[in-house]
Amino acid sequence: AFTTLCSAFVLHEHVQRTPQPRASPCVSPESFRMRGVKRAADPAAEELLLAVRASDPLLAESAERGGGIIIEECNYEHDGHALRGFSFEEISPTARAVKPGILLLHTAVGVHDLFIQLMAERLASIGFKVLLADLYGKNEALKAWEDPAGLMQRNRKDRLFQAERTCAGLLALAQLRGVDRDRI
């Protein structure tokens, strides 16, 4: 909860210090289409995320090109355990069909950290296909909100386990449609 609060505070401070944005289709929820993604029903967090998106120059440029960010759930596994990451990609008339890939690892809060999701959206807006990898496991996502330090500590104690989970994410990224496998 502390990490989430810190991320929300950082985002809030960013919004407060950023000049008011010009109107942009990028900030509409429709510009961020989510396939198979279920968001937590937290209106305050969603409102904050929309405000940060509205003030972000990279996302505004994407909108000016007629683009939007599509977010898709990406299920994969490691050692028999289900993992759930999210892929982020810009869809626009000028976007390349095959893009370099970036594997993004989450904070202690997990894949639902709004700050990390915003970073993934920003990277996607400049032409990358991004996979936000899951280091905890599909069934551990809710536990990350309750005890983020405990789950991250498990990964820190077993570096080989964390390296294997990261490699599973790299393999999942390489298998995503539209990823240039020579530029990951």
C-alpha positions in Angstrom: 0.0 0.0 0.0 2.9 2.4 0.8 4.4 1.9 -2.7 1.1 2.5 -4.4 0.6 5.6 -2.3 4.1 6.8 -3.3 3.4 6.1 -7.0 0.1 8.0 -6.7 1.9 10.9 -4.9 4.6 11.1 -7.6 1.9 11.1 -10.3 -0.1 13.7 -8.5 3.0 15.9 -8.1 3.8 15.5 -11.8 0.3 16.6 -12.7 0.5 19.6 -10.4 3.8 20.8 -11.8 3.0 20.2 -15.5 1.4 23.0 -17.5 -2.2 22.4 -18.5 -2.4 20.3 -21.6 -4.1 21.2 -24.8 -7.2 19.1 -25.7 -6.1 15.8 -27.1 -7.9 12.6 -28.2 -5.2 10.7 -26.5 -6.6 11.3 -23.0 -9.9 9.8 -23.8 -10.4 6.3 -22.4 -11.2 5.1 -25.9 -7.6 5.9 -27.0 -6.4 3.3 -24.5 -8.2 0.2 -25.6 -7.7 -2.8 -23.4 -8.3 -6.3 -24.6 -8.9 -8.8 -21.8 -7.7 -6.4 -19.2 -9.7 -6.0 -16.0 -8.8 -2.9 -14.1 -9.5 -2.4 -10.4 -12.6 -0.3 -9.8 -10.8 2.7 -8.3 -12.2 5.9 -9.9 -9.7 8.1 -8.1 -6.8 6.1 -9.5 -8.3 6.1 -13.0 -8.9 9.9 -12.9 -5.3 10.5 -11.8 -4.0 8.3 -14.6 -6.1 10.2 -17.2 -4.8 13.5 -15.8 -1.2 12.3 -16.1 -1.8 11.0 -19.6 -3.3 14.4 -20.6 -0.2 16.2 -19.4 2.3 13.8 -21.0 4.0 15.2 -24.2 4.8 11.8 -25.6 1.3 10.6 -25.4 0.0 13.9 -26.8 2.3 13.5 -29.8 1.0 9.9 -30.3 -2.6 11.3 -30.3 -1.7 14.0 -32.8 -0.5 11.2 -35.2 -3.9 9.7 -34.8 -2.7 7.0 -32.5 -3.8 5.3 -29.4 -2.3 2.7 -27.1 -3.7 -0.8 -27.1 -3.1 -2.9 -23.9 -3.5 -6.6 -24.1 -3.3 -9.3 -21.4 -0.4 -11.7 -22.1 -0.6 -15.0 -20.4 2.5 -17.2 -20.2 4.1 -19.5 -17.7 7.3 -20.4 -15.9 7.9 -23.7 -14.3 4.3 -24.7 -14.4 3.1 -21.4 -12.8 0.7 -19.1 -14.7 2.0 -15.6 -15.2 0.0 -12.6 -16.5 1.8 -9.7 -18.1 0.4 -6.9 -20.3 1.6 -5.8 -23.7 1.4 -2.2 -24.8 1.5 -1.0 -28.4 0.8 2.1 -30.3 -1.8 1.8 -33.0 -1.7 4.7 -35.5 -1.6 5.2 -39.3 2.1 5.8 -39.1 3.1 3.0 -36.7 5.4 0.3 -37.9 4.0 -3.2 -38.2 7.1 -4.8 -36.6 8.6 -2.9 -33.6 11.6 -3.3 -31.3 10.6 -4.9 -28.0 11.2 -3.8 -24.4 10.7 -6.0 -21.4 9.6 -3.9 -18.4 9.8 -5.3 -14.9 7.3 -4.1 -12.2 7.9 -2.6 -8.8 7.1 -4.4 -5.5 3.4 -3.6 -6.1 3.3 -5.8 -9.2 1.9 -5.4 -12.7 -1.0 -3.2 -11.5 1.3 -0.3 -10.5 -0.1 2.7 -12.3 3.4 4.4 -12.5 4.9 1.3 -14.4 1.8 1.1 -16.6 2.3 4.8 -17.6 6.0 4.1 -18.4 4.9 1.2 -20.6 2.4 3.5 -22.4 5.1 6.1 -22.9 7.5 3.6 -24.4 4.8 2.3 -26.7 4.0 5.8 -27.8 7.5 6.2 -29.2 7.4 3.0 -31.2 8.2 0.1 -29.0 6.2 -3.0 -28.3 6.4 -3.3 -24.5 5.7 -6.3 -22.3 5.1 -5.6 -18.6 6.3 -8.9 -17.2 4.9 -10.6 -14.2 7.5 -11.7 -11.6 5.0 -12.9 -9.0 2.4 -15.1 -10.7 -1.1 -14.7 -11.9 -2.6 -15.8 -8.6 -0.3 -13.5 -6.5 -1.4 -10.2 -8.0 -3.8 -9.4 -5.2 -1.3 -10.4 -2.5 1.1 -7.8 -4.0 -1.4 -5.0 -2.8 -1.5 -6.5 0.7 2.2 -7.3 1.2 4.4 -6.0 -1.7 7.6 -6.2 0.3 7.0 -9.9 1.2 6.6 -11.0 -2.5 9.5 -9.0 -3.7 11.7 -10.3 -0.8 11.0 -13.8 -2.0 12.4 -12.9 -5.4 15.4 -11.1 -3.9 16.3 -14.1 -1.8 16.3 -16.4 -4.8 18.1 -14.6 -7.6 18.0 -17.6 -9.9 14.2 -17.8 -9.6 13.9 -14.1 -10.5 16.3 -14.5 -13.4 14.2 -17.5 -14.7 11.0 -15.4 -14.4 12.6 -12.6 -16.3 13.8 -15.0 -19.0 10.2 -16.4 -19.2 9.1 -12.8 -19.8 11.7 -12.3 -22.5 10.5 -15.5 -24.3 6.9 -14.3 -24.1 8.0 -10.9 -25.5 9.8 -12.6 -28.4 6.6 -14.6 -29.2 4.3 -11.5 -29.3 2.9 -10.6 -32.7 4.7 -7.6 -34.2 8.0 -7.8 -32.2 11.3 -7.6 -34.1 13.1 -10.5 -32.5 16.5 -9.0 -33.5 15.8 -5.8 -31.5 14.7 -6.8 -28.0 
